[in-house]
Amino acid sequence: MYITREQLLGSYSEGEAQAIYQAVKETNDFIGFITKFIDDEDYQVARNALWGLTKATHKELSQLQPILHQLIDHAMSTDNSSVRRLTLNIIERLKMTEDDLRSDFLDFCLDHMADPTEFPGIQSICMKIAYRMSTFYPELMGELLRTIEGMEIDNYKPAVKCIRNRILNGKFK
């Protein structure tokens, strides 16, 4: 069953997000689905499409690997925080190699993880992604650790504090 734009309009529940995922799974066209809806002018359409894809397995999401940089561009350019968070969630689940390292995206993640006005979900995911990117270069890891250590921890929610502490204590992988 193919999903239409009209089906993605409106507020959705967890069950409806699962139904979106199941419909995409049946077609096995994860790239076609996301490229059709991710840039929709109605953020609800993009949000619901992305939310459905977050239900996919890592193996299924690996089909999105060829469009990793398109997803990164989208995460950095969208004005909608829900769409940004969901896009980052998908990026975080994709494979990232040294060749995928982008300084603009690392800077984006460093800025958003340390911004106390950013939503905690975005801060946490940005911190995880920044850590993954920094593992390729010791000097980047040093910059990340200095940034994390410099964060005024009282300004952050528990989810961000947890990721921060796991990284600083060497328990994050």
N, C-alpha and C positions, 0 to 999 in steps of 0.2 A: 504494500500500500504506500503510495506516495503522499507526502504531506504537502498541503497547500499553505500559502501565506495566510489565508483566512483562518485556517485551523490554529495558527500560532498567535493570533490576536487575543488579547485579554489576559487576565490573571490566571495562573495555572497552579495546581496543587502538585504534590509529590507524585501522586498517581498519574496525573496527566503528563508529567515529565517522563515518567517510566514508559507511558504509552508512546510518546514521541520517540524515545530511544528504541523501543521494540519495532516501530514502523521503519526506522532507519536501518536497524539491524536486518530486517527482512530484505531490504533492497541492497544491503551491503555497499552503499554508496555514500560513505561518510564525507568524502571530499565534496562530492556534488551537492549534498545536503547543506553543508556548512557554507560553501561559497555562494550558494543561492540566497541564504538568509542572513549571513553575518553583517552585511552592510545595509540591511533594510532601513528605510527612513523611520520606521516605527520601532523604537527601542524594545518594545514588548515582543515583537517578532524575533529580533535577534536574541534577546534574553531567553525566550522560551526555547529557541533552537539550540542555543548553547547549553542551557540547563539540561535539556534532553541528552545531549552528547556527554555531559559529565557522568552519566550513568553507564557509559560504555566501559568495557574492560580495557586494560592496557594494550592488549593485542589488537583490539578493534580500533582504539585511538591511534595506534601506530600507523594506520592508513593515512593519518593527517600529517605524517612526517614531511612529505614533499612540500607542504604549505606552511611549515614552521615559521619562516620569515614573514609570510603574509599575516599569520596570526600575531606575531610579535608587533608588526606595524600597526595592526588593528588595536591591540591592547594599549599601545602608546598613544594612539590618536583618538580613541573614542572619548566622548564627553560623559558617557553614562557609566556610573560606578558599578552597577550590576553587570553590565556587559563586560567591563574591564575585568572584574573579579572572575567571572566565568571563563573568559578568554585566557587569563593568567592561569587558572586552574587546569585548563587543558594543556597549555604550554608546559606547565610544571610536570605533567605526566608524560610528556614526549621525551625522547632521547635527545640529549644535547651533547655535542662533541666540541672539541677545541675549535674546529672550523666554523661552528655555529656562533661562537662568541662575537658579540657585537657591543662595541663600547657604548653606543647610544642606548642600547637596552640595559646594559649593566648600570649606567648612570641613572636611567629611569628607575630601575629597581632600588638602587641605593637611595635615591631621593624619596621614593614613595614608602619605603620601609621605615625611614627615619622621620617622616612627616607625621607629627602627632595629631594633625587634623584629618589624616587619611583614615578610611575605614579599616578596622583591625583585620578583616579578611584579606584585604589587598596588601596591607603591611606584612602580614605573615607569609603570604605567597611570594611577595617580592623578596623577602628575606631568604626564603628557601631557594628561589631561582638565583639570586645573587651569590649565595653560597655555592651552588652547583657550578656557576660560571667561574667563580674565583678559584675553584680547585685546580684549574688548568695552569695557573700562574701564581707562584708564591707571593709576588709583589701585590697581586690583586687580593689575595687572601689577607695579607697584612692590612691593606686598605679597608677591607670589609670588617675585619676584627676591630680596627680602630674606630670605625664608624659605629659599630654595634656597642663597643665599650663606652663611647661618648654619648649614647642615647640616654636621656634623663628618664630612667625606667619608671618613675612614678606617673609619667604622662601616658603610659601604654596599658592596654587591656591584657588580661591573662594569656590569651592566645599568642600575642606578640612576645610577651615575657617568656613564655615557655620555649618558643623557637629560639629566641635570643640566648637563653640559658643553656639550651642543648648545644648550640653552636659554640658558645664560649667554653663549655665544659668538655668539648670534644666528643659529644654523644649524638651528634647529628650526622646522618649519612645520606 
